[in-house]
Amino acid sequence: MQRRLFNTALLGVGFSMLDRVQGNQVKITGETAGTLIEAKPIETNLVGARAWRIRYSSKDVNDVAHEVTGIVIAPAKKGGNRPMVTWCHGTTGLGDAACPSTQPDPASELRVYFEPGSTQQIDYGVPGVQGFIDRGYVVCATDYQGLGNSEVHQYMVSRTNARDALYIVHAAVQMDVGAGTKLVGYGWSQGGGTAAALAELDDADFGDLDLRGSVLLSPGVTSIGLENPIGTMAAAMTDPKKAPDAHLVMMLWGHAAAYPNLDLADVFTPLGIEVMKQSWRVQPVHHLNDTIARVFRLKGPIFNAHPRNYEAWKGAIMQASAGRVKPRCPLLVCVDAFEGGTVIPVVWQRDYAKAVSELGAKVEVREFPNDDHFSLPFSVRDTVADWIQKAFVE
């Protein structure tokens, strides 16, 4: 692999040594991971449902503790031993402006930024959530570490994101929602990579929870992208005349947030660092992408032409990714095949399924040729609901 920037397409940005000096260190709590810290009831328009915004404890890829926020939604009627679904959301951003649970009516069906009439800057909500409530499930939806507090989100550090998606379930079990032990993961895009990593977490992370399956919609798996740098997100890595895509910028920023041995100055120009310092908290992904493109055209490179410390960056990206060990449960991979994949290249999605199949995973792949990245979650709702129901009863 060339050492041009990182020949990767899905990387996220975190913080540099300078950021750490300025006090943006990951928050460490005294709570055991999975401890429910706070639960506040919130309104929901879902029929027959109750919802809460919660705070709970989790830990990252390197076992550093942090607090996380998220949503728990449960049937309004009393019940017990209810199956659990943990939703892993797609890319929103690096800071609090991209926090799903603070959006209007967050305990809801999925809303997409690119829909006509959309009023919010991010995608949020859970696709098919009303059907899950109707079937008697408890639904958890983590914000992920860093979204909902002052930290930098460890974007595309999939093992961190996966622990957040699992430990919110441990927290929900402590609530009066009738939660059982059976669990299914469900994620889209960034969250697809998260749901993949969820199936690769250790026994100690699960405790009594029984992961029966994981559903991956258009999964972004960094280890796969690192080995095959194609598509619009990787374009700046092979063509210095193209502005970096915000997903790539955020991925590098997010890995630096997780790994103290990584310095943003290895990769970013002083201009790039300054732009991100001003933007990461307040600009969700699409806003940030436009800002980066404009600054690149007006002022020049965001990335260094010859990045330093390449092997350390590559090692961190691979360690944090899914696709490394045999998943502990069956997987459903739904591929948005329209025009070769409008965000996540189809070849990455297929290569991930192939890689884990070779590790011994039970993988079902379904391709949807008429769906792009943003229509896929709506088109597959019935397919996903039926697959999840089967996973719970088998």
N, C-alpha and C positions, 0 to 999 in steps of 0.2 A: 504494500500500500504506500502511496506517495505520502510525503509529509508536507503537503501544501497547507492547508489550514487543518482541519480535521476532515478527512474525506468522509464525512458523515452527513446525514440529513436530518436527524432528529436529536439535536442536542439542546440543552437548556443552560441558562446562565445562573450563577449564584453570586457569592460575593468574594471580593479580593481580600488580600491582607489588610489593605487600607480600610475596607468596610468593617473588618473585625475590630480594628483599633477604634473605629468610631462607635462601637457599641452595638452592632447588629448581630451579636452572637446568638446562636440558637438557644432558646429559652430552656433551661433545665428545671424540672419540677421534682418534688419529693414523692410524687405519686408513682405507684406501680403501673406499668403500661396496661391500658384497658380500664383504668379506674374512671368511673363517672364523676365529674367534678361539679357539673351544674346542668340542669334541664329546665328550660323555660317553655311553657306552652305557646304555640303560635297558631294563627288562623290558617285554615286551608279550605279551598273550595272543592276538594275531593269529597265524594259522597261516602258517608259511613266511615270517616277516618278522623283520627286525632294526630296532631303533629307537635313536635318539640324541636327547638334549636338547643343543642347541647354543647358542652365543653367536656373534653376527656383527655386522658394522658395516652401518649404513644411513644415510639422511639424510632430513630432513623436507621439507615443502612449500617451505620457504625455504632449502633446502640446508644446514641445520644438521646436523652429524653426531651420531649417537647409536648406542649399542649396543642390540641386541635379542636376545631369546631365542626359542626355538621348538623344534619337533620335526621330525625327518627320519625317515621310515619307508621301508624298501626291501625288496625280495625278498631272502630269505636266500641264495639261489643266486647264484653269480657271473653277471654279465651285462654287457652294454654297450649304449650308445646307447639307453638306456631313456627313454621319454616321462616327462615331469614334470607333476604336478598340484600347484598351490599353493592350499591351503585358506585362506579368509579368514573367520574366525569371526564370529559375531554378537555383540551387545552383552553384555559381562560386567561392566564397571565402569571405574573410573578408576585404581585402584591395585593393589598386589601381591596383595591378597586376591582379585582377579578374574583372576589369571593362569592360563590354561588348562594350561600345561605343568607346573605344580607340583601339579596335582590328582592324586588316586590313579589309576594306570594311564592316563596321558594319551594314549598311543599306542593309540587304541581307536576303536571305533564311537561315534557321537554319543550323549551322554547329555544329557537335557533336564531342567531344573529342575522343570518342571510335570508330569513323569511321576509316576504313583503309585509310591511307594517311593523316590523320589529322595532322596539323602542329602547332596548338595553344593548350594552356593548359586548355582552358575553352570552354564550349558550348556558342555560341552566334548567334544572328540573330533571325528572326521571322518565324516560320513555316507557309507556305501558304501566305506570304506577297505579292507575285506577284499577286495572285488571289484577294487579298483585294484591291490592287491598280486598278486592272482591273475592279472591281465592283464599283470603285469610292469612296472607303473609305479613310479616313485619319488614319494612324497607328502611335501610340505613343509607345515608348519602354523605360521605365525608367531604369536607372542603379541601382536604390535604393540609399537611403542615405548611405554615407560612401564609396561607390564605385565610384571613380572619384574625390576624394579629400582626405584630410589627416585623416578623421575620421575612427573609427571602425564601420564597418557595423553592424547594429542591425539585425543580421541574425536570421530568423524565428520569429522575432517580427512582426507578420503578419499584425497587425494594422498599424504599421509604414510603412511597405512595401506597404500596400494597399493605404495609403494616398499618398505615392510617385507616385503610379500608377494612382491615380485620379488627383492629382494636376498637373501632366504633361499635362493632357487633358485641364485643365483650362488654362495652359500656351499656349498650341497650339491654343486655340480659339483666342488668341491675335495676332496670326500670319496670314499672307495672304495666307491661305491654304483652305479657303472655309468651315471651320469646322461648323457643326451644333451642335445640343444638344443631339442627340441620341447616346448612348454609349453602347458598350459591353466589358466586361472584358474577358481576355483570358490568362491562365497561366498554367505552367507545373512544377510539383515537388514542390520546395519551392514556385514557382509562382502559383501553384495550390492552396496552402494554402493562398497565397496573394489574388488570385482572389476570393476565398471563403470569406476572410475578407473584400474585397471590397464591397461585397453585404451586409455587416453588418455595414457599416459606417453610420454616422448620416446624417440627411437631410442637416445640415449646411455645411457638407463637399461637398455635391453635388451642392448646389445652383441651377442653371437652368439646369444642366445636368440630363439627363433621362437615367438611367441604365436599359437597356432592357433585359439583361441577362448576365450570366457569365459562361464561359467554363473552366472546371477544368480537366487537364490531370494529372493523377497519383498524386492527391493532398496530400501534406504533411501538416497535421493539427495537431499542437502540443498538443492540448487538448485531442485529440483522442489517440495519442501515449502515453501520460502521463498515461492514464487509462489502457493501454494494451501494456506493454513494451516487445514486441517480435521482432524478426528479427535481422539481423546482426548489425544494428546500436545500438541496445540496449544490445548486447551480453556482453559488458564489465560491465554492471550494475548487471548482475547475475553471471558472471564468472570472478573473479579477475585475472585469468591467461590469459585473452584476452585483447589485446590493445584496447583502446577506438577508436571508429570510428570518423573520422574528423567531420562528420555532428553533432554528439553529442557534441564534444568539441566546435565547432563553435557556436552551439546554446546557450550553457552556456555563452560563451564569449560575444555573441551578446545581451543576456538579461542583463548582467552586464553593457553593454554599455548604455542600455536604462533606467535602474533602479538604482539610486544612493545608495539605501539601500542594494544592493547586492555587496558582496566583493568576488572576485575570490578566495581568500584564504580560503573561506568557503568550496570550492569544489576541488580546484587544489592543488597539492603538490608544494613545491618550484621549483622542477624540471619542473613540468608542466607549471608553470607560466613563467619560464625562456625560455622554448622552444617556447611558444606562443609569448612572447615578441619579440623574434628574427624572428619569422616566419609569423605572421599574415599579415603584410603588403605585403610580397613578394611571398608567396606561395599560389597559388590557391588550391582548395579543394583536388584534387587528389595528388598533390605534398605534401601537408600538411599531408594527410592520410598516405603516405609512410614514411614521417619523424617521425610521432608519433609512428607508428608501430616499426620502427627501434630503436628509443630512448627507448621505453618501453622494448624491448628485451634486450638492452644493459645495461640500467641504472635503470630501475625499474618503479614504479607506477607514473602515470600522475595525477590520482585522489586521494583524501583523502579517506581512508577506512570508515571514519565516518564523513560525511559532516555536517557542521553547518548551522543553519538558514534555515532549510528545508522548513518550512511553508511559509516564505517570498519568496523563490525561486518558490515554487509551485504556489503561488498566482500571481506572476508576469507572469509566463508562461501561466496560464489560462487567465489572463486579456488580454494578448497580442494576443491570439489565435482567430481563427474563430471557428465556431460551438457553439456559445454561445447564439445568438439571431436569430429570424426568418429572413432569407435573404429577401431583398426587391424586388427580381426579380427571374425569373426561372433560374435553373441551369442545365447544362449538365456535368455529371461526366463520364469521359472516363477512364476505369480501365485497366491497363496493367497486365493481369492475367497469363502471362507466369511464370511457376514455383512459383506460389504464390506471385509474386511481387518481382522483383530482387533488388529494392531499397526501395520503399514504400510498406510494406506488403499489400496484397489485402484486408485483414481483416480491416485494417485501412481505406482504401478507402470506403469499404462497410459500415463500422461503421459510418463514417462521413455522408454519404448519409442518413443512417437510422436516425442519430441524428437530422439532420436539417429537415428531413421529419416529425419527431415527433414534431418539433417546428412549423410546418405548411408550410414548403417550398414546392414549386413545383420543383421536382427533377427528371431528366431523367438519368438513369444509363445505360451505354453501356460497355460491357466487351469485351476485345480483347485477346483471349487466346493464340494467336500466337505472341504477342508482348511483348518485355521486356520494361524496363523503357526508353531506348534510341531509340527504333524503333517506339514507340507509336506516337510521334508527327508527324512522316512522314505518318504513316498508316491512321491517322484520319483526314488528311487535308481536304478532300472533305466532310466528315461527319461534321466537324466543320464549314466549310464555308457555307454549306447549312443551318445548325442550326442557325448560326449568321444572315444569310440573312432573315430567317423566323422571327427571333426575331426583326429585324428592321422593318418589314412590318406589323407585327401583332399589 
